[in-house]
Amino acid sequence: MKPVTLATERLVLRPFEPADAPAVHTACQDPDILRWTSVPSPYGMKDAEQFVGTVVPEGWRDDTTYNFALVSRADGSLVGAMGLVRLGRLHTPERQAELGYWTAKEHRGRGHTVEAGRAVVHWAFGDLGVERLEWHAEAGNEGSRAVARKLGFHMEGTLRAKVVHEGTRRDVWIGSLLPSDVPGTTAPSGAAGAPVPDTTPYLPYPG
C-alpha cells in the first residue's frame, strides 16, 4: 500500500522517516513507554533506526501495518506514534485491525493522541474498509484506556495472562470499535457497521 499522510488541527500524521530515529530514541527512554508498550527494553538507537528504516516501510509495503509519526504542526516536534495492525491474514473477510499508540512524555495531557486517533479511526473505517477495530493494553494502563474510551471504544473485558512482560504473564484489557459507534462514519458493508447475522451452518473446528 502506498503510504498516506493525514492532518488534524494541530498535527500531521505521516509515516516515520529515517530522520525521526533520534526523536523516537529519546521518547522511548521514558520508563512509562518501556513499561506499558512492547518496545525493546533497554531501547537503543539501533532499535529506533530499525523501526523507522525497516519496520515502518515494510509494514506499509506489505499492507499489514500502518505506523504514523504524530508531528506537531506548530514546531515539527514528534508528539507520539500511532499504528494500525491488520488482524489475521491479509484481506480476510473478518476485516479487523488493532489500534496502538504511545505519546512522548512532554506532550501528554493535551489531547493530541485522541485528536490523532479520531483521524486514524475515520481513515481505517473509510479507506481501509476495517469493520471491527480492537484496542489492547496491559491491565493497569489507565492512560491508554482513557484515550480508548474518548475514542468511543467499548470495553469488552480482560484477557487473562495474555502477554508476557519481563518474564511474567499479565492480563490484557480489550476494547472494540465499530463504524456504527463513530458519528459520520459509514461501514463499507453491512448496516453501517452493525453486526451481520451469520447464516453459515455450524461446523466443528477440526482438531
N, C-alpha and C positions, 0 to 999 in steps of 0.2 A: 504494500500500500504506500502511496506517496504521502510523506509527512505533511501534516496540516498545522496551521497556526490559528489560534483563537484569541479573541480580545475581549476584555471586560472594561469596566470604567477605570480601574486602577492598575490592571495587569495585562501583560502579554503572555500567552501560554504558547510556547514553541518547543519543538524537540530540542533536547540538550545538544550542545556543540562541544567539541574538544576544548575550547577556551573556557568552558564552565568548570573544568576539573578543579581548579584551586578553590572556587566558591563552594562546590559540593564537598570537597575535603574538609574545609573549615566548618561547614554546617554539621557534618557528620561526626565532629568531635564532641558534640553535645551529648551528655550522658542520657538524656531522655530519648533521643533518637536511637542511640545504641541499645537502650533498654527495651523500647517498645516496637522496634522495627526489625526486619530481617537483614539489615546491612551487616557486613563483616565487622567483628569487634576483636582487636582494635581496627580502626579504619584508616588505611594508609593512602598516600597519594596514588599509588598504583591501582588501588581499588576504584578511586574516583575516575582515573583515566580509562580504566577498562569499562566502567559503567557508561561514561559519556561517549567513548570512542568505539565501543563494540556492542555492549548490551542494548543500548538505545537504538542505534541504527539497524541492528539485526532484527529487533522486535518490530519496527515499522516495516522493514523489507519483507519479513515473513508473515506480516498481517496477523500477529499473535499478541503483541504487547505494544501499548502506545504510551510512552513516557513523555510528559511535558515538564519543562522548566517554567516555574511561575516567576516572571520577571516584572519588577516594578516599572511602570511607565514613567514614574517621576524621576528616578535616578539610575535605572538599569540594574539595580541590585537583585540578587537571587533571593526570592521570598520563600520558595519551597519547591517541592516536587509533587507531581500527581500522575498516576498511571492507571491505565485500564489493561486488564489481562483477560483474554478470552478463556472461558472455562470449557473444558472438553476439547474434542478435536475440532479443527478449523471448519467453520461453516456447517456445523451440525444443526439439526432442526431446533435444538434447545435454545440457541442464540442467547447465551448468557455470558456475563463478564463480571469481573470483580474490580472494585474501585479501591485504590490505596493512595496514601499521601503522607507527607511529612512537611513541617513548617520550620524554617530557621528560627532559632530562639528569639532573636531580636525583632522578629516580625509577628510574634504570636499576640493574640488578644485584639487584633484589629479587623477580624472578619475576612482576611484575604483568602483563607482556604475555603470557606463557604462560598465566597464570590467565584473563585475558580471552579469549585465543584459544580456549581449550577451550570456553568458553561460546558463543562465536560459531560455532565449528565444529559443536557439537551443534544449535544453532539453525538453521544452514544446512542440515544434513542432515535434521533432523527436521521443521522448519516450512516451510522454503523448498522442500524437495524437490530440493536440489542433489545430483547423483550423481557429480560429479567437481569437486574443489576444487584450484585451482592457486595456487602461490606463485612470484613472480618477484622477483629482486633483481639489481642490477648485480653482476657478478663482483667479488669482493673484499669484499663487505658481510658480514663474518663474523658480526656481531651479529645481523642479520636471519636468516641461515642457522641460527644456533644456536637461535633461537626456533622456526623452522620444524621443525627436527629434533625438538625437545622436544614439538612438537605431533603428531609422527608422520609428517610429510611425507617421502615417498620422493624422494631427489634423482635427477632424471632426466637431467641433463646441462647443457650450455651452448648457448645460442642465440648464435651468433656475430654480432657487430656489430648487435645487435638494437635498441639505443636510441642516441639522440644526446644527449650531455651536454656542455654548454659547447663545442659545435662539433665534438666528437669522437665517432665511432661506438664504442660499447662493448659488450662481451659481457654476456649476462644468464644467471644461473643460473635453472633451473626445477625445481620440485618438484611433486608431486601427492599428494592425499589422497583416499581413497575411504571410503565409510561402513564397509566391512569392515575398514578399518585402525583404527577407533576403537571400543574396547570399549563396549558398551552402546548402540551406535547401530544402528538398523535402516534399511536403504535403503528408499526409497519404492516401488521397483520392482526387478525382477531378484532375484538371490540375495544379499541383504544387501550390495549394492554391488559384487558381483563382476561382472566384465565379462560382458555378454550376447553370445553368439555372433551375428555379423552374417550373416544369410542372404540379404541383398539382393544380387541379381546385380550384378556389377561393370559400371559404365558409365564410359566415359572422360569426363574433365572437358571440357566444351565450351570450345574455345579458338578 
